[in-house]
Amino acid sequence: MPSYRQLNASLTYAFPGRATGLRGQLLYVYKGRLGNPYGEVRYAVNKVGLHLLNAQLNYDF
């Protein structure tokens, strides 16, 4: 597997007022290749060059 770099970023928002206890969260993950994949594409496909975005709602009671 080639060397890679990874970035994780998260945003959280707590809703005010009647929605107290409700939190929204966005999570972004990026995984990018560093350097040469050693001449084999199979070492990079589905392993690096990935972007992932998750959105969630949590309710705390």
N, C-alpha and C positions, 0 to 999 in steps of 0.2 A: 504494500500500500504506500502511495507517495506521501511525503510530508504535507501537512495541511495547516491552515490557520482557521480559527473559529471565532465568531462574534455572537454573543448572546445579548439581546436588549429586551427589557421588559418595562411596560408602562402599566401602572395600576391606578384606578380611580374608585374612590369610595363615594357612593351616591348619598346625597344629603336628604334631610326631611323625612317624608313618609317611606322612603326606600332605605332607611337606616339598616345596615347589616348587609346590603347588597354591594358587591365589589365587582368591577369589570377589570379584566386584565388582557393585555396584548403581549404576546411573546414572539420575538423574531429571532431566528437562528440562521446563521450563514456559515457554511463550511467550504473554504476555497483551497485550491491546490497551491502548494509552494514547490517550485522547481519542476523537474522532469519526471513524468510517470514511467520512466525506464523503457520507453518505446512500446509499451503494451497498453492499449486503451482499456483493457479489462481491469487494470489496476485502478482506474479513475472512474469508470462508469458506475453510477449509483453509490459512490463512496465520497467524492469531492465535487465541488461546484453545485452544492445544494442550498436551496432557500426554503425555509419553513416558517409559516406564520400561523399562530394559534390565537384564537379569541375565546375567552371563557368568562362566564358569570358565576360568581360564588355568593352564596347567602349564608351568613353567620347568624345563628340564633341561639 
